[in-house]
């Protein structure tokens, strides 16, 4: 492992455009089938949306959102090697985006005066970051009142600790990938 492979944007103004990703155990890009499902569900929320892509990796989910009409994406990535790949991808697009090179929990404390319409959370599957990240989002008031959080996670992720703060309105399963959609 350690090479690169190509992802393709599935729809929008950049449909068919290529995004490079690293082939490693640290990066698990969202498949095109899952991305199409995500954006079919979120299609009415994308236009002019402010988007936060935590654990950005290659940036494919953020680029897909921009391709479909999002106003701006803020990418958060903490791996220097993955960040270099993300920045190369950004340089091949003419897009309104920003990159925060930081741990997600620290980055959530640095974001000021922005509320997001969409927040994508896709941490490494073996991490215990989902609940702390959701708590920071709520405590720092980072989600618009009608905003949506999408969590990509493995089977068995327990959301009980945040159900007093967010409501699950949809859940989907694609192989080993689970999607949970939350709203405030």
C-alpha positions as CSV (number, residue, x, y, z in Angstrom):
1,X,0.0,0.0,0.0
2,X,1.1,3.6,-0.4
3,X,0.2,4.4,-4.0
4,X,-2.6,6.6,-5.3
5,X,-5.8,5.8,-7.0
6,X,-8.6,7.8,-8.6
7,X,-12.1,8.7,-7.5
8,X,-14.6,10.2,-9.9
9,X,-17.2,12.9,-9.0
10,X,-20.6,11.4,-9.7
11,X,-22.7,14.5,-10.6
12,X,-23.0,18.2,-10.9
13,X,-20.8,20.7,-12.7
14,X,-17.6,18.6,-12.2
15,X,-19.2,15.2,-13.0
16,X,-16.5,12.9,-14.2
17,X,-13.6,15.0,-12.8
18,X,-10.9,13.0,-11.1
19,X,-9.9,13.2,-7.5
20,X,-6.7,11.4,-6.3
21,X,-6.6,9.6,-3.0
22,X,-3.9,7.7,-1.2
23,X,-4.0,4.0,-0.9
24,X,-3.4,3.4,2.8
25,X,-5.0,2.1,5.9
26,X,-5.5,5.7,7.1
27,X,-7.7,6.7,4.1
28,X,-11.0,5.0,3.4
29,X,-12.7,7.1,0.7
30,X,-16.5,7.1,0.4
31,X,-17.5,4.9,-2.6
32,X,-19.3,6.4,-5.5
33,X,-22.4,4.3,-4.8
34,X,-22.5,5.7,-1.2
35,X,-21.8,9.3,-2.3
36,X,-24.7,9.1,-4.9
37,X,-27.0,7.9,-2.1
38,X,-25.9,10.6,0.3
39,X,-26.4,13.4,-2.2
40,X,-29.8,12.0,-3.4
41,X,-30.9,12.1,0.2
42,X,-29.5,15.6,0.7
43,X,-30.2,17.1,-2.7
44,X,-32.5,19.9,-1.4
45,X,-29.9,20.9,1.2
46,X,-26.9,21.2,-1.1
47,X,-27.6,24.4,-3.0
48,X,-25.6,27.3,-1.5
49,X,-24.8,25.3,1.6
50,X,-21.9,26.0,3.9
51,X,-20.3,22.5,4.4
52,X,-17.8,21.2,6.9
53,X,-15.9,18.1,5.9
54,X,-14.3,16.6,9.0
55,X,-11.7,13.9,8.5
56,X,-11.6,15.1,4.9
57,X,-9.1,12.6,3.4
58,X,-9.0,13.1,-0.4
59,X,-11.8,15.7,-0.1
60,X,-14.1,13.7,-2.4
61,X,-17.3,14.3,-0.3
62,X,-16.6,18.0,-0.1
63,X,-15.8,18.2,-3.9
64,X,-19.0,16.3,-4.6
65,X,-20.9,18.9,-2.5
66,X,-19.3,21.8,-4.4
67,X,-20.0,20.1,-7.7
68,X,-23.7,19.9,-6.8
69,X,-24.0,23.6,-5.8
70,X,-22.6,24.0,-2.2
71,X,-21.3,27.6,-1.6
72,X,-18.2,26.7,0.4
73,X,-16.5,23.7,2.0
74,X,-14.1,23.8,4.9
75,X,-12.0,20.7,5.0
76,X,-10.4,19.4,8.2
77,X,-7.5,17.0,8.0
78,X,-4.8,16.2,10.5
79,X,-2.5,13.8,8.6
80,X,0.3,15.8,6.9
81,X,0.7,13.2,4.1
82,X,-3.1,13.1,3.5
83,X,-3.2,16.9,3.6
84,X,-0.6,17.2,0.8
85,X,-2.8,15.0,-1.4
86,X,-5.9,17.1,-0.5
87,X,-4.1,20.3,-1.4
88,X,-3.1,18.8,-4.7
89,X,-6.7,18.0,-5.4
90,X,-7.8,21.5,-4.4
91,X,-5.3,23.0,-6.8
92,X,-7.0,21.2,-9.7
93,X,-10.4,22.8,-8.9
94,X,-11.6,26.4,-9.0
95,X,-13.5,26.2,-5.7
96,X,-14.5,28.1,-2.7
97,X,-12.9,26.1,0.0
98,X,-10.6,26.4,3.0
99,X,-8.4,23.8,4.7
100,X,-7.8,23.5,8.4
101,X,-4.7,21.4,9.2
102,X,-5.7,20.1,12.6
103,X,-7.2,17.4,14.8
104,X,-11.0,17.5,14.4
105,X,-11.7,18.3,18.0
106,X,-9.2,21.1,18.1
107,X,-10.5,22.5,14.8
108,X,-14.1,22.6,16.1
109,X,-12.9,24.9,18.8
110,X,-11.2,27.2,16.3
111,X,-14.1,27.7,14.0
112,X,-15.8,31.0,14.9
113,X,-18.9,32.7,13.7
114,X,-19.9,30.0,11.2
115,X,-22.9,27.8,11.2
116,X,-22.9,24.9,8.8
117,X,-25.8,23.6,6.7
118,X,-24.1,20.2,6.3
119,X,-21.4,18.6,8.3
120,X,-19.8,15.3,7.2
121,X,-18.2,13.2,9.8
122,X,-16.2,10.2,8.7
123,X,-13.5,9.4,11.3
124,X,-11.3,6.3,11.2
125,X,-13.5,3.4,12.1
126,X,-11.5,2.3,15.1
127,X,-11.6,5.7,16.7
128,X,-13.9,6.8,19.4
129,X,-14.3,10.3,18.0
130,X,-18.0,10.4,16.9
131,X,-19.6,11.3,20.2
132,X,-16.9,13.8,21.2
133,X,-17.1,15.5,17.8
134,X,-20.9,15.6,17.9
135,X,-20.8,17.1,21.4
136,X,-18.3,19.8,20.2
137,X,-20.6,20.7,17.3
138,X,-23.6,21.1,19.6
139,X,-21.7,23.0,22.4
140,X,-20.0,25.3,19.8
141,X,-23.3,25.9,18.0
142,X,-21.8,25.0,14.6
143,X,-25.0,23.6,13.0
144,X,-27.7,25.7,11.5
145,X,-31.2,25.2,13.0
146,X,-32.2,23.3,9.9
147,X,-28.8,21.8,9.2
148,X,-27.9,18.1,8.8
149,X,-25.0,16.1,10.1
150,X,-24.0,12.9,8.2
151,X,-22.0,10.3,10.1
152,X,-20.3,7.5,8.2
153,X,-19.5,4.7,10.6
154,X,-19.1,1.0,11.2
155,X,-21.8,-1.3,12.4
156,X,-22.4,-1.1,16.2
157,X,-21.8,2.6,16.6
158,X,-23.9,3.8,19.6
159,X,-25.6,7.2,19.3
160,X,-27.5,6.9,22.6
161,X,-25.2,9.5,24.3
162,X,-26.2,12.3,21.9
163,X,-29.9,11.6,21.3
164,X,-30.8,14.3,23.8
165,X,-28.9,16.8,21.5
166,X,-29.7,15.4,18.0
167,X,-32.4,13.4,16.3
168,X,-31.7,10.6,13.9
169,X,-33.9,11.0,10.9
170,X,-32.5,8.5,8.5
171,X,-30.1,5.5,8.6
172,X,-28.8,3.6,5.6
173,X,-26.4,0.6,5.2
174,X,-24.1,-0.2,2.3
175,X,-22.0,-3.3,2.9
176,X,-19.8,-2.5,5.9
177,X,-20.6,1.3,5.6
178,X,-23.4,2.7,7.8
179,X,-24.8,6.2,7.3
180,X,-26.6,8.0,10.1
181,X,-28.3,11.4,9.3
182,X,-28.8,13.7,12.3
183,X,-30.6,17.0,12.8
184,X,-30.7,19.4,15.7
